[in-house]
Amino acid sequence: MIPDTLSASRPNRSSEQAGTVSPLSALGRWWLLAALLPLLLTVVVIGGSYAMTGGEDPGIPQFPMLVYGVANVVVVGAVYLDFDREVWLAAAPFRRPARREVGAGLVATALGILFGWPLTTLLAEAIGVARYTVPSFTGSIGTVTVFLTAVVVAPIAEEILFRGVFLGLLLERSDSPVVAGGSSLLIFAGLHVFTAGLGGVINAFVLGLLLTYLRLRFDNLVGAWLMHLLNNLLEFLIGLSLLPSLYALS
């Protein structure tokens, strides 16, 4: 259930969101591919680097994550440069949040930690796939790389590309926030199979439900970005073994 978006008692909410994303009508459907480009660029760059080195590891700490982070910056930068101001504000709606939105982002983060993380483990075990675990890392360069890519870049870039551009385009072309939100959620979760396996898909789907809810509920990306940031920050601290992992629930 998505209050204020689907409720019949507030029929004007959908029309408000339609007005918010209406500038995206100037974009072609092919812009939906923008959310996929960072992963595609990452695959091309990593594949090319291994081909050039004869299949040997290039020896760069956290190389795949570094490439993915740079690819996200490149794609979001290209989107920003290509869109005019009105279209950019519709694709990346980062408006000053109400206290209620900030509070909802914090509550959603707590729900994700207390219930979402253990739930992903239980679901993975129920269907017989390897559960998602936060990868560990060491070394100053690797630590800085993970922090910049996973904590700084990924939350804002993925929110812009998935729940900004992708979801916004679907909202502009659909009368159903459920269809638009569900479609973006499935793509967002599905792409994690390449970076974190099937367990990562389950994890991204469960947490993505909360992120999508925040985007639709407040017609803004600040709450979703805040939750995404805090979730990745906690995973970063777990990767450093500074915090215990609720993913370890058995």
SEMI-129503 format. One line per field, with one value per residue: residue number from 1; x, y, z of N, C-alpha, C in turn. Coordinates in pm, 1 decimal, always signed. Example, Ala and Ser with C-alpha at 12.3 -4.5 7.8 and 13.67 -1.06 7.14 Angstrom:
REM residues 2
pos	c(1_2)
n.px	c(+1319.0_+1285.0)
n.py	c(-569.0_-225.0)
n.pz	c(+780.0_+708.0)
ca.px	c(+1230.0_+1367.0)
ca.py	c(-450.0_-106.0)
ca.pz	c(+780.0_+714.0)
c.px	c(+1320.0_+1290.0)
c.py	c(-330.0_+3.0)
c.pz	c(+780.0_+787.0)
This chain:
REM residues 250
pos	c(1_2_3_4_5_6_7_8_9_10_11_12_13_14_15_16_17_18_19_20_21_22_23_24_25_26_27_28_29_30_31_32_33_34_35_36_37_38_39_40_41_42_43_44_45_46_47_48_49_50_51_52_53_54_55_56_57_58_59_60_61_62_63_64_65_66_67_68_69_70_71_72_73_74_75_76_77_78_79_80_81_82_83_84_85_86_87_88_89_90_91_92_93_94_95_96_97_98_99_100_101_102_103_104_105_106_107_108_109_110_111_112_113_114_115_116_117_118_119_120_121_122_123_124_125_126_127_128_129_130_131_132_133_134_135_136_137_138_139_140_141_142_143_144_145_146_147_148_149_150_151_152_153_154_155_156_157_158_159_160_161_162_163_164_165_166_167_168_169_170_171_172_173_174_175_176_177_178_179_180_181_182_183_184_185_186_187_188_189_190_191_192_193_194_195_196_197_198_199_200_201_202_203_204_205_206_207_208_209_210_211_212_213_214_215_216_217_218_219_220_221_222_223_224_225_226_227_228_229_230_231_232_233_234_235_236_237_238_239_240_241_242_243_244_245_246_247_248_249_250)
n.px	c(+84.9_+52.8_+33.5_-122.8_-58.7_-199.4_-438.8_-789.0_-907.4_-754.0_-747.8_-606.7_-337.0_-199.5_-224.3_-71.5_+186.1_+206.9_+222.9_+468.2_+654.7_+602.2_+771.4_+946.0_+831.9_+943.1_+1152.0_+1285.2_+1187.1_+1414.2_+1576.7_+1528.4_+1720.5_+1932.1_+1966.4_+2080.7_+2326.1_+2565.8_+2634.8_+2669.1_+2883.4_+3073.6_+3106.4_+3212.1_+3453.8_+3592.3_+3601.4_+3752.7_+3993.4_+4088.5_+4118.0_+4326.7_+4531.6_+4571.4_+4400.3_+4481.5_+4469.7_+4434.4_+4547.7_+4456.3_+4320.2_+3994.8_+3892.6_+3662.0_+3451.5_+3548.5_+3547.8_+3274.4_+3178.9_+3297.9_+3176.6_+2909.8_+2929.7_+3005.8_+2781.7_+2565.9_+2665.6_+2661.8_+2388.4_+2305.5_+2431.6_+2307.6_+2034.7_+1793.7_+1730.0_+1468.4_+1390.6_+1593.9_+1541.0_+1303.1_+1384.9_+1568.0_+1455.4_+1539.4_+1431.3_+1393.7_+1341.2_+1047.2_+1017.1_+881.8_+940.6_+1217.6_+1209.9_+1064.1_+1248.6_+1448.5_+1308.3_+1244.9_+1500.8_+1567.5_+1373.9_+1458.5_+1704.9_+1641.0_+1440.9_+1439.8_+1707.3_+1751.3_+1531.9_+1601.2_+1800.5_+1656.0_+1475.6_+1652.8_+1762.1_+1530.5_+1466.5_+1686.9_+1934.1_+2257.7_+2302.5_+2300.9_+2598.1_+2793.6_+3076.0_+3412.8_+3692.6_+4023.1_+4308.6_+4421.8_+4376.8_+4183.2_+3978.9_+3916.2_+3830.3_+3600.1_+3442.6_+3405.2_+3277.6_+3061.8_+2935.5_+2934.5_+2895.5_+2716.9_+2455.8_+2340.0_+2368.3_+2241.0_+1983.8_+1907.1_+1919.7_+1759.8_+1522.0_+1471.9_+1518.8_+1442.8_+1209.2_+1065.8_+1018.0_+851.4_+637.2_+546.8_+440.0_+245.5_-61.0_-55.1_+103.7_+185.8_+251.1_+457.5_+639.9_+683.4_+799.6_+1042.4_+1157.7_+1194.9_+1386.2_+1596.4_+1653.6_+1708.3_+1944.4_+2137.6_+2217.5_+2447.0_+2642.9_+2617.9_+2508.6_+2230.6_+2141.0_+2198.3_+2015.0_+1771.6_+1814.2_+1838.7_+1584.0_+1409.2_+1498.1_+1476.5_+1201.3_+1129.9_+1274.1_+1150.5_+892.2_+935.3_+1011.7_+775.8_+586.4_+657.9_+716.1_+974.1_+1332.8_+1494.4_+1441.1_+1460.4_+1724.8_+1855.0_+1797.0_+1918.5_+2185.0_+2245.4_+2204.7_+2405.5_+2626.2_+2623.0_+2667.4_+2922.9_+3064.8_+3027.4_+3168.0_+3421.3_+3446.1_+3368.7_+3119.1_+2869.8_+2701.1_+2364.4_+2292.8_+2390.5_+2209.8_+2069.2)
n.py	c(-119.9_+220.1_+505.5_+824.2_+817.5_+621.8_+626.9_+656.0_+857.0_+1076.0_+1187.5_+1369.0_+1335.4_+1167.0_+1316.6_+1534.3_+1421.0_+1345.6_+1595.7_+1675.6_+1507.5_+1559.1_+1717.8_+1524.0_+1413.0_+1504.6_+1341.2_+1054.0_+703.5_+554.1_+659.2_+520.2_+330.8_+450.2_+390.6_+143.9_+178.5_+234.0_-24.5_-165.1_-24.5_-80.6_-359.3_-364.6_-217.9_-367.0_-617.9_-548.1_-468.4_-704.1_-854.7_-719.6_-766.4_-1031.4_-1188.4_-1161.6_-1033.6_-685.9_-569.6_-354.6_-223.9_-319.4_-311.9_-370.0_-238.0_+21.8_+86.7_+68.8_+275.5_+502.8_+482.4_+533.6_+803.3_+916.8_+860.1_+986.4_+1245.7_+1290.0_+1278.5_+1501.8_+1710.3_+1685.6_+1724.7_+1989.8_+2250.6_+2225.9_+1963.7_+1820.9_+1878.1_+1743.4_+1484.1_+1443.4_+1490.5_+1654.1_+1810.5_+2050.1_+1872.9_+1790.5_+1768.8_+1537.7_+1370.6_+1327.4_+1201.7_+972.6_+853.9_+784.3_+608.0_+409.8_+319.7_+204.1_+0.4_-148.2_-241.8_-383.2_-561.5_-599.7_-679.3_-929.9_-1065.3_-1093.8_-1284.6_-1506.1_-1548.5_-1610.6_-1850.8_-2000.0_-2040.9_-2166.8_-2044.5_-1887.2_-1678.9_-1321.3_-1156.5_-909.2_-797.3_-821.6_-599.2_-470.2_-257.3_+73.7_+203.2_+40.3_+68.1_+342.5_+351.6_+184.8_+333.4_+579.4_+494.9_+322.3_+447.9_+726.5_+782.1_+580.2_+586.1_+840.9_+843.9_+605.3_+650.3_+872.6_+763.7_+526.5_+570.3_+823.2_+909.3_+662.2_+563.5_+801.5_+846.5_+627.2_+687.9_+917.8_+814.8_+639.6_+561.4_+434.1_+424.6_+193.4_+9.2_+149.7_+189.6_-79.1_-187.0_-42.3_-124.0_-400.8_-401.7_-264.5_-440.3_-677.1_-621.3_-643.4_-901.3_-935.5_-819.1_-908.1_-1161.2_-1402.9_-1380.0_-1114.9_-997.4_-1052.5_-908.1_-645.2_-617.5_-629.2_-409.7_-219.6_-195.4_-30.5_+199.1_+271.3_+315.9_+547.1_+730.6_+748.8_+818.0_+1072.5_+1214.3_+1289.5_+1270.0_+1280.3_+1149.0_+878.4_+875.7_+932.7_+703.0_+507.6_+592.7_+566.1_+291.7_+183.5_+293.4_+162.2_-99.1_-62.6_-14.2_-261.3_-418.1_-336.7_-462.1_-329.5_-324.5_-564.2_-803.8_-812.5_-968.2_-1210.8_-1364.0_-1674.5)
n.pz	c(+0.0_-86.2_+58.0_-6.4_-270.8_-403.5_-275.3_-270.8_-136.5_-171.4_-448.6_-598.5_-577.3_-760.2_-990.6_-918.6_-907.3_-1172.6_-1288.2_-1186.6_-1313.1_-1574.5_-1749.7_-1845.5_-2062.3_-2289.8_-2343.7_-2512.3_-2515.7_-2505.0_-2314.3_-2087.0_-2078.2_-1957.3_-1688.4_-1700.5_-1812.3_-1647.6_-1546.9_-1786.2_-1899.7_-1707.2_-1738.9_-1997.8_-1969.9_-1770.7_-1894.5_-2121.2_-1998.7_-1881.3_-2108.6_-2232.8_-2055.7_-2075.8_-1925.3_-1666.0_-1330.6_-1295.5_-1073.7_-927.2_-635.0_-534.0_-795.4_-977.8_-838.4_-831.5_-1105.4_-1157.4_-993.5_-1113.6_-1363.8_-1296.7_-1219.6_-1462.9_-1628.6_-1492.0_-1498.5_-1776.7_-1822.8_-1676.5_-1820.1_-2066.8_-2026.4_-2010.3_-1766.3_-1656.7_-1724.6_-1598.8_-1325.1_-1299.9_-1344.3_-1144.0_-868.5_-615.3_-375.2_-108.0_+181.6_+376.0_+733.7_+791.8_+577.4_+608.1_+856.3_+782.6_+612.7_+794.4_+960.3_+771.6_+717.7_+964.1_+971.3_+753.1_+846.3_+1085.8_+1009.1_+727.2_+650.6_+798.4_+683.7_+414.4_+432.9_+534.1_+321.7_+114.1_+207.8_+214.2_-54.0_-136.8_-219.0_-216.6_+58.6_+88.2_+169.0_+327.0_+161.1_+275.8_+320.4_+292.4_+358.3_+285.6_+36.9_-85.0_+104.1_+90.6_-175.1_-168.9_+9.4_-129.0_-366.7_-288.5_-72.1_-111.8_-394.7_-512.4_-370.4_-444.4_-724.9_-814.6_-718.0_-870.1_-1132.2_-1126.4_-960.4_-1030.3_-1319.6_-1460.3_-1318.0_-1320.1_-1595.9_-1648.3_-1479.7_-1603.4_-1831.3_-1751.2_-1583.3_-1348.0_-1048.4_-918.4_-1120.7_-1249.5_-1034.6_-957.3_-1189.1_-1212.8_-975.9_-1012.5_-1218.4_-1093.1_-877.3_-1017.8_-1162.4_-971.8_-963.1_-1104.7_-954.6_-693.3_-685.6_-659.5_-398.7_-350.4_-521.7_-393.6_-158.0_-262.9_-368.2_-144.8_+14.0_-182.8_-212.2_+2.5_-65.2_-307.0_-216.6_-56.3_-252.9_-409.8_-219.5_-122.8_-348.4_-411.4_-390.9_-170.2_+78.3_-0.1_-91.8_+151.7_+306.5_+143.3_+152.5_+431.0_+465.5_+297.5_+421.7_+668.7_+579.9_+482.9_+721.1_+840.3_+659.1_+723.7_+957.0_+1183.0_+1283.4_+1383.5_+1170.4_+1068.8_+864.0_+913.7_+1042.6_+1130.9)
ca.px	c(+0.0_+131.9_-55.0_-109.3_-33.4_-305.0_-561.0_-901.6_-944.7_-673.2_-733.0_-523.6_-195.3_-143.9_-213.4_+42.3_+307.1_+211.1_+273.4_+609.4_+736.4_+558.2_+879.7_+1014.7_+765.2_+1030.5_+1255.5_+1247.3_+1186.0_+1547.8_+1640.9_+1514.5_+1845.7_+2035.1_+1989.0_+2160.1_+2455.6_+2683.3_+2671.7_+2720.2_+3017.1_+3161.3_+3135.4_+3299.7_+3586.3_+3657.6_+3631.6_+3863.6_+4118.6_+4135.4_+4163.2_+4455.8_+4633.8_+4574.5_+4320.8_+4538.3_+4415.2_+4512.3_+4616.9_+4401.6_+4228.7_+3851.4_+3885.0_+3525.8_+3373.1_+3600.4_+3497.9_+3130.0_+3158.9_+3331.4_+3073.5_+2792.2_+2957.2_+3005.9_+2646.0_+2487.1_+2717.0_+2612.0_+2245.7_+2295.5_+2472.3_+2217.2_+1900.8_+1780.5_+1706.1_+1335.5_+1392.0_+1682.8_+1472.6_+1201.7_+1453.9_+1641.1_+1379.8_+1595.3_+1379.6_+1407.4_+1242.7_+976.9_+1067.7_+815.4_+1013.4_+1342.6_+1174.0_+1027.0_+1371.8_+1515.4_+1228.3_+1263.2_+1634.6_+1558.1_+1297.3_+1544.3_+1808.8_+1584.4_+1356.3_+1476.8_+1830.8_+1727.0_+1436.6_+1671.2_+1869.2_+1556.1_+1423.9_+1757.2_+1769.5_+1405.3_+1466.8_+1807.7_+2044.0_+2353.9_+2253.2_+2386.6_+2687.9_+2871.4_+3216.3_+3512.8_+3800.0_+4133.9_+4399.6_+4372.1_+4325.7_+4057.8_+3879.4_+3874.8_+3756.2_+3467.2_+3367.4_+3365.8_+3185.6_+2941.2_+2869.6_+2917.7_+2844.4_+2604.9_+2322.6_+2282.6_+2362.7_+2137.3_+1852.1_+1877.5_+1900.2_+1651.1_+1397.8_+1455.4_+1498.7_+1367.7_+1075.3_+998.4_+968.5_+737.8_+525.6_+497.0_+371.5_+153.5_-154.3_-44.0_+231.6_+225.2_+317.9_+583.4_+729.6_+718.5_+891.1_+1174.7_+1209.2_+1240.9_+1511.8_+1696.3_+1692.5_+1763.8_+2081.2_+2230.6_+2265.6_+2581.7_+2738.1_+2603.9_+2444.3_+2087.0_+2117.7_+2199.0_+1888.7_+1670.6_+1845.7_+1805.3_+1439.2_+1346.1_+1530.9_+1424.6_+1060.3_+1123.9_+1322.5_+1046.7_+783.9_+971.8_+1007.7_+637.1_+510.6_+691.3_+743.7_+1103.0_+1436.3_+1578.5_+1419.7_+1517.6_+1870.7_+1899.9_+1794.2_+2021.3_+2313.6_+2265.2_+2217.6_+2538.7_+2724.3_+2625.8_+2734.4_+3064.6_+3119.5_+3030.1_+3279.5_+3543.2_+3434.6_+3346.3_+2986.1_+2824.6_+2607.7_+2236.5_+2280.2_+2439.0_+2102.1_+2047.9)
ca.py	c(+0.0_+342.9_+616.3_+953.7_+797.3_+538.3_+638.7_+721.3_+975.2_+1188.8_+1160.6_+1467.5_+1308.1_+1114.6_+1426.3_+1615.7_+1354.3_+1353.9_+1727.9_+1681.6_+1436.1_+1591.3_+1760.2_+1408.6_+1373.9_+1544.2_+1239.4_+929.8_+586.3_+496.6_+709.5_+418.3_+255.4_+523.0_+321.0_+24.1_+213.2_+214.4_-165.8_-203.1_+33.8_-155.9_-487.8_-339.7_-176.1_-479.5_-717.5_-499.3_-466.5_-841.8_-899.4_-656.6_-823.6_-1176.0_-1253.3_-1141.6_-926.3_-562.4_-534.2_-231.7_-259.3_-299.8_-264.4_-365.2_-134.6_+150.1_+110.1_+93.5_+408.6_+601.2_+473.2_+605.1_+947.0_+954.1_+855.6_+1093.3_+1370.3_+1303.5_+1311.0_+1641.0_+1799.6_+1674.6_+1772.3_+2129.0_+2261.6_+2175.3_+1818.3_+1769.8_+1885.2_+1637.9_+1354.9_+1435.4_+1578.3_+1671.1_+1934.7_+2058.9_+1779.7_+1817.7_+1686.2_+1407.7_+1286.4_+1287.2_+1101.8_+848.7_+792.5_+723.1_+492.1_+306.6_+262.7_+115.3_-117.6_-228.2_-307.5_-474.9_-663.8_-626.1_-756.2_-1071.1_-1124.2_-1136.1_-1410.5_-1611.7_-1575.1_-1678.8_-1988.2_-2068.4_-2081.9_-2244.7_-1972.9_-1830.9_-1553.1_-1204.7_-1117.6_-788.9_-834.2_-753.7_-536.6_-419.7_-165.9_+211.2_+237.3_-31.6_+126.4_+471.1_+321.2_+136.5_+443.8_+676.5_+437.4_+262.7_+535.8_+861.8_+788.0_+490.5_+628.7_+951.1_+810.0_+505.1_+710.6_+955.4_+683.4_+429.8_+626.1_+953.9_+900.9_+543.2_+566.2_+922.2_+822.8_+536.4_+761.5_+1012.8_+741.0_+543.0_+610.9_+349.1_+427.3_+57.2_-47.8_+221.4_+157.4_-220.2_-210.1_+10.1_-206.7_-527.9_-376.4_-229.4_-561.5_-775.4_-588.6_-679.2_-1039.0_-928.6_-769.4_-971.8_-1290.4_-1408.6_-1325.7_-970.0_-958.8_-1053.4_-795.0_-520.8_-610.5_-596.8_-271.6_-135.0_-168.0_+86.5_+313.9_+308.2_+374.3_+683.5_+814.3_+772.3_+880.3_+1213.7_+1276.2_+1351.2_+1167.0_+1302.0_+1041.4_+754.9_+891.7_+923.6_+562.6_+438.5_+634.1_+506.2_+147.5_+154.3_+328.4_+53.6_-212.3_-26.8_-36.9_-406.0_-467.0_-306.9_-539.0_-237.9_-354.5_-699.6_-806.1_-880.1_-1064.9_-1339.6_-1434.7_-1809.8)
ca.pz	c(+0.0_-95.7_+93.8_-74.0_-413.2_-457.9_-196.4_-336.6_-58.7_-217.5_-591.3_-666.3_-559.5_-883.7_-1085.7_-877.5_-951.9_-1318.4_-1321.3_-1150.1_-1411.3_-1710.4_-1839.8_-1901.7_-2186.9_-2401.1_-2360.6_-2577.6_-2429.0_-2494.7_-2192.8_-1983.5_-2076.1_-1881.4_-1561.5_-1727.2_-1871.6_-1561.2_-1542.9_-1918.2_-1912.6_-1617.2_-1803.1_-2112.8_-1922.4_-1703.2_-1997.2_-2202.9_-1921.8_-1866.7_-2240.5_-2259.5_-1967.0_-2092.8_-1822.6_-1532.8_-1248.4_-1314.8_-950.9_-868.8_-525.7_-556.3_-933.9_-1032.0_-771.4_-877.4_-1240.9_-1148.6_-938.4_-1217.1_-1466.7_-1246.5_-1227.5_-1605.1_-1682.2_-1430.7_-1553.7_-1913.6_-1811.6_-1631.0_-1927.6_-2180.9_-1991.8_-1970.3_-1621.8_-1620.0_-1735.8_-1493.9_-1197.1_-1300.1_-1339.0_-1017.5_-778.3_-481.5_-318.6_+37.5_+236.1_+500.5_+843.9_+783.8_+481.7_+672.2_+956.3_+714.7_+564.8_+909.3_+1001.3_+669.7_+739.7_+1080.8_+931.2_+665.7_+927.2_+1184.9_+948.3_+588.6_+640.2_+832.3_+590.6_+292.7_+465.4_+543.6_+188.2_+38.1_+255.8_+180.7_-194.4_-160.5_-284.3_-122.1_+114.0_+65.6_+277.2_+296.2_+138.6_+358.0_+242.7_+374.3_+288.6_+281.8_-96.3_-101.9_+193.1_+32.6_-297.5_-132.0_+69.6_-231.2_-465.1_-229.6_+25.1_-165.1_-532.1_-544.4_-325.1_-521.3_-867.0_-838.9_-696.4_-987.3_-1252.5_-1114.0_-909.4_-1089.4_-1464.8_-1501.0_-1259.1_-1366.4_-1731.7_-1640.7_-1420.0_-1702.9_-1935.9_-1692.6_-1483.0_-1229.8_-977.2_-883.6_-1238.5_-1268.8_-923.5_-963.6_-1301.5_-1178.1_-867.2_-1068.1_-1290.3_-991.4_-805.5_-1110.3_-1202.1_-863.9_-979.5_-1162.4_-855.2_-562.2_-695.7_-633.7_-265.4_-364.2_-584.6_-287.5_-70.8_-332.4_-385.3_-17.1_+49.5_-289.7_-184.2_+89.5_-141.6_-403.3_-136.9_-18.3_-374.4_-450.1_-110.2_-105.1_-478.8_-388.2_-378.2_-52.7_+174.5_-55.5_-89.3_+291.2_+344.8_+64.0_+207.5_+563.3_+447.2_+243.2_+523.3_+765.9_+515.8_+478.3_+855.7_+859.3_+577.9_+798.3_+1082.0_+1294.6_+1333.4_+1350.1_+1058.1_+1085.6_+755.3_+962.1_+1110.1_+1079.2)
c.px	c(+87.4_+41.0_-21.3_-77.0_-147.6_-439.2_-669.6_-944.3_-863.6_-645.2_-641.5_-376.0_-130.6_-126.9_-99.2_+172.4_+319.6_+263.6_+421.3_+697.9_+700.4_+669.4_+954.4_+948.3_+849.5_+1136.8_+1200.4_+1254.0_+1325.8_+1623.5_+1622.4_+1643.3_+1953.7_+2067.4_+2077.9_+2302.8_+2574.4_+2728.4_+2729.6_+2860.6_+3117.3_+3202.6_+3233.5_+3441.8_+3660.3_+3694.1_+3749.1_+3995.7_+4174.2_+4183.8_+4302.1_+4567.1_+4641.4_+4501.4_+4374.3_+4472.5_+4499.6_+4582.4_+4571.9_+4302.6_+4084.2_+3824.3_+3742.0_+3441.1_+3418.2_+3546.0_+3349.0_+3101.6_+3187.3_+3225.4_+2946.7_+2810.4_+2949.2_+2863.1_+2560.1_+2534.4_+2667.1_+2463.7_+2228.3_+2327.7_+2373.5_+2079.2_+1902.0_+1734.6_+1573.0_+1331.1_+1479.7_+1612.9_+1361.2_+1266.0_+1527.5_+1574.5_+1433.9_+1552.3_+1398.1_+1300.5_+1171.8_+1034.8_+1006.0_+888.8_+1145.6_+1315.2_+1138.0_+1149.6_+1447.0_+1440.9_+1246.0_+1400.0_+1632.6_+1482.2_+1381.0_+1648.5_+1748.9_+1505.9_+1400.7_+1601.3_+1810.1_+1631.8_+1504.8_+1746.0_+1770.4_+1499.4_+1525.9_+1766.7_+1645.1_+1404.0_+1597.7_+1917.3_+2135.9_+2304.4_+2354.2_+2470.8_+2767.9_+3017.1_+3310.2_+3620.6_+3903.5_+4217.9_+4338.6_+4312.2_+4191.8_+3946.7_+3826.1_+3791.0_+3613.9_+3383.6_+3316.7_+3260.5_+3053.7_+2864.8_+2841.8_+2844.8_+2716.9_+2469.2_+2261.5_+2268.9_+2252.0_+1998.0_+1812.9_+1841.6_+1779.7_+1519.5_+1376.9_+1421.3_+1406.5_+1224.4_+997.4_+941.3_+847.5_+615.6_+462.9_+412.0_+265.8_+62.3_-139.5_+93.6_+280.5_+300.9_+453.7_+684.3_+774.7_+817.1_+1031.7_+1239.2_+1265.1_+1372.8_+1624.2_+1746.7_+1761.8_+1907.2_+2183.0_+2278.5_+2408.4_+2686.0_+2732.0_+2531.7_+2295.1_+2052.2_+2113.5_+2073.0_+1778.1_+1689.8_+1804.1_+1654.7_+1371.1_+1372.5_+1478.6_+1276.5_+1045.9_+1169.2_+1216.6_+927.4_+813.5_+965.0_+863.4_+559.8_+533.7_+720.1_+876.2_+1205.1_+1518.2_+1563.5_+1480.0_+1669.7_+1924.1_+1902.3_+1903.4_+2160.1_+2341.3_+2281.6_+2357.6_+2649.1_+2736.3_+2694.6_+2885.5_+3130.7_+3125.1_+3145.8_+3414.1_+3549.6_+3422.7_+3209.2_+2951.8_+2718.9_+2479.1_+2210.1_+2318.9_+2331.4_+2080.9_+1918.5)
c.py	c(+123.5_+461.0_+742.3_+938.9_+720.3_+561.3_+713.8_+847.3_+1097.1_+1172.3_+1257.6_+1435.4_+1257.6_+1224.6_+1518.9_+1552.9_+1359.1_+1489.7_+1740.8_+1619.2_+1471.4_+1643.8_+1644.2_+1358.4_+1410.8_+1438.9_+1117.7_+813.8_+528.0_+549.0_+615.2_+337.6_+323.5_+452.2_+198.8_+55.9_+196.2_+69.2_-210.2_-148.8_-41.3_-288.9_-469.2_-306.5_-292.6_-587.8_-676.2_-502.0_-606.9_-897.6_-844.5_-716.0_-976.0_-1251.1_-1236.5_-1023.8_-800.7_-513.1_-404.9_-270.1_-223.6_-250.1_-261.9_-254.2_+4.6_+184.9_+142.7_+232.8_+517.6_+601.4_+545.4_+756.1_+994.5_+961.3_+967.6_+1229.8_+1394.8_+1339.9_+1457.5_+1739.5_+1798.9_+1733.1_+1922.8_+2132.4_+2200.4_+2023.1_+1757.6_+1770.8_+1780.5_+1500.5_+1335.2_+1528.0_+1578.1_+1807.4_+1933.6_+1972.1_+1834.8_+1727.9_+1546.8_+1315.4_+1238.4_+1180.0_+968.5_+777.3_+722.4_+598.9_+377.8_+240.5_+164.7_-12.5_-209.4_-306.1_-417.2_-589.9_-701.0_-711.7_-902.2_-1139.4_-1171.5_-1267.1_-1526.4_-1648.0_-1651.1_-1825.1_-2067.1_-2117.0_-2149.3_-2175.5_-1916.7_-1695.8_-1441.1_-1177.6_-995.5_-828.4_-755.4_-695.5_-482.0_-325.6_-28.8_+247.1_+168.8_+27.5_+258.0_+448.0_+277.0_+250.2_+540.4_+619.9_+392.3_+359.3_+673.9_+861.2_+707.8_+540.0_+739.7_+915.0_+710.3_+560.1_+797.0_+868.0_+590.6_+492.8_+770.8_+943.7_+784.4_+547.7_+688.6_+907.1_+731.1_+604.3_+857.0_+942.9_+644.2_+610.3_+535.4_+360.6_+288.3_-8.2_+17.5_+185.5_+13.2_-250.7_-162.1_-74.1_-337.6_-510.2_-348.3_-354.7_-660.1_-748.6_-627.6_-823.6_-1039.6_-887.2_-844.5_-1105.9_-1284.8_-1357.5_-1173.7_-918.2_-952.0_-933.7_-662.8_-505.6_-567.0_-451.3_-174.4_-104.3_-41.8_+212.5_+364.5_+371.0_+520.2_+777.7_+848.1_+848.6_+1030.1_+1286.4_+1351.7_+1239.6_+1179.0_+1188.7_+910.2_+761.3_+874.7_+777.5_+483.8_+467.4_+563.5_+355.2_+110.8_+188.5_+217.6_-70.4_-186.8_-53.0_-186.2_-467.4_-442.3_-381.8_-448.8_-257.6_-497.8_-693.9_-879.9_-976.2_-1205.0_-1417.9_-1571.9_-1868.0)
c.pz	c(+0.0_-67.2_+15.9_-221.8_-476.1_-389.9_-270.7_-263.5_-97.2_-365.9_-662.0_-660.0_-688.4_-986.3_-1050.1_-924.4_-1103.0_-1361.9_-1292.8_-1257.4_-1554.5_-1800.8_-1904.8_-2029.0_-2309.0_-2431.6_-2433.7_-2480.5_-2410.5_-2372.8_-2075.5_-1969.9_-1993.3_-1750.8_-1579.4_-1769.2_-1776.9_-1556.0_-1676.4_-1939.2_-1826.4_-1679.9_-1918.6_-2067.2_-1856.9_-1803.8_-2083.0_-2128.9_-1905.3_-2000.6_-2271.3_-2173.9_-1977.6_-1984.2_-1682.0_-1461.8_-1266.7_-1189.3_-886.2_-759.2_-558.1_-698.3_-988.8_-970.1_-814.2_-1015.3_-1238.3_-1093.0_-1039.8_-1325.8_-1424.0_-1256.3_-1371.8_-1659.5_-1623.4_-1481.6_-1694.3_-1914.3_-1772.7_-1744.5_-2044.1_-2151.6_-1968.3_-1824.8_-1580.1_-1622.4_-1626.4_-1357.8_-1186.6_-1285.9_-1207.4_-916.4_-635.9_-428.6_-166.9_+102.6_+358.7_+609.1_+840.3_+687.8_+540.9_+776.8_+894.1_+661.0_+676.7_+957.7_+902.4_+683.6_+855.3_+1046.8_+842.5_+743.4_+1015.7_+1123.2_+806.7_+575.2_+680.5_+734.3_+463.2_+314.7_+468.8_+406.1_+103.8_+78.6_+217.0_+35.9_-234.2_-237.9_-176.2_-72.6_+89.4_+189.1_+233.7_+276.3_+229.1_+268.3_+339.9_+291.0_+274.5_+146.7_-120.5_-17.7_+137.6_-92.9_-265.7_-74.4_-37.2_-325.3_-402.9_-140.0_-34.0_-299.6_-551.5_-495.2_-409.5_-669.2_-895.4_-813.9_-815.9_-1106.7_-1242.2_-1069.2_-951.3_-1236.5_-1501.2_-1448.1_-1306.2_-1505.7_-1730.5_-1579.5_-1520.9_-1808.5_-1883.0_-1591.3_-1351.3_-1166.0_-938.9_-999.0_-1258.6_-1160.1_-926.7_-1074.4_-1269.7_-1069.0_-920.1_-1142.8_-1192.1_-919.4_-898.0_-1148.6_-1095.2_-873.0_-1031.4_-1058.9_-722.9_-566.8_-663.7_-495.1_-267.4_-429.9_-480.9_-195.0_-135.3_-348.9_-255.7_+22.0_-56.0_-274.2_-99.7_+16.0_-239.5_-331.7_-103.3_-137.7_-412.7_-342.9_-103.2_-235.8_-473.8_-371.4_-250.0_+48.6_+128.4_-54.6_+52.2_+336.2_+273.2_+119.0_+340.0_+553.2_+397.8_+342.1_+627.0_+706.7_+506.8_+613.2_+888.7_+781.0_+643.6_+931.2_+1204.5_+1356.2_+1299.8_+1240.2_+1092.1_+970.1_+802.9_+1036.6_+1049.4_+1132.8)
